[in-house]
Amino acid sequence: MVFIVLKGRIVKDDLSVIISEQTIGWFQEIKNFMINGTFIYFPMPVFPYTRANRVNATINIYFQKGKIHESTYLYTNLLDRMYIYLFLSNLLSLIIYFYFFRRISSFKFRY
């Protein structure tokens, strides 16, 4: 999740957030972002080119077609791999847990 503090309150309707990388020419517009007062926050998209180890992307925020904020975000391939591994391992453990829980709860004990 990325949090950015703006200088003043802004209406969400006129705001757009674009993530871009200049050397490859990749960009993505963020559609789902939240505004709370002067804070804007959104989940950062996964960088689509997995062979790049480190990439500097630019976060641009536009208000009524004018740029009001620019910052740099560092994509690190190793961290993306770790997050994917942690997500998949947690998902697998949940599946195993619920599978066995369901089987045990359906087992009837005889007294």
N, C-alpha and C positions, 0 to 999 in steps of 0.2 A: 504494500500500500504506500502510495506517495502522498505526502501532505505538503501543500504550498500555502504560504500566508500572503495574501494580497493587501494592498494599502487601503482599500476601501470596500464597501459592500457593492456587489455587482449582481445584476439580474441574470439568472441561468439561461434564459431564452436567447440572449445575445452573446453567449460565451461559447467558445470552441477550444478544444485542447487537441494538439497535434504532436505526436512523437515522430521524430525523423532522424535519419542517419545519412550523412552527406556522401560518404565514399561509395556506398552500395546503391544509394538512391531509394532506400526504404522509408516509408512513412505510414503512419496509421493514425486515424482520428479516433479519439476516445469519445464514445457516445454516452457511457454510463459513468458519470462523475457526480459527486455530492458537494453541495455548498452549505457551509454552516457559518454564518457571519462573514468573516473575512478569510476563512479557511476553505480551500478546495482540496478534495482528496479523491483518489481513484486507484484501482489496481493497475499496476504496470503490466502491459502485455508482454508475452514471451517473445524474445527475439527470434525471428524465423530461421536465421542462418546459424546452424549449430556448429559449423566448423570454425567460426571466429571465437577466439578465446576471450578477448576483451574488446568491447566496442563502446565508444562514446556516442550516446544518442542525445538529442536536444529535445527538451520539452518546451513547446511554445504555447502560450495562452493568448488567444485573440478575443477582443471585445469589440463588437460592431466593425469587423474587418481590420481593426488595428491591433498590432502586437502590444500587449501590456506586460508580458512576463516571458523571460527566457532563462532556462537553467539546463545544466548538463546532468545526465544520468549515465552511470557506468554499468553496462551489462557485463557480467562475468559468467562465462560458460560453466565453470566448475560449480558455482552456486546454483545455477539453474538445474544442473544434473543432480545435485544433492537434494534440492526441493522436490524434484520429480521422484527420486528414489524414496524420500521420506513419505511423500504422499501415497505412492504405490504400496509401500510396506505397511503403512497404517491402514490402507484400504483392505489389503489382504488379511491383516490380523482381524479387522472387523468382520469380514466375510466368514473367516474361520470361526470366530467367537459366536456369531449368530447362528451359524450352521450347527455347531455342537450344542448350543443352548437350546435350539429348537428340538434337536433330537433327544436331549436329556429331558426336557420338559414334556415331551410326548410319551416318554417311557413311564409305564404304570408299575408301581411297586405292589407286590402281593404280600399280605401279612399273614 
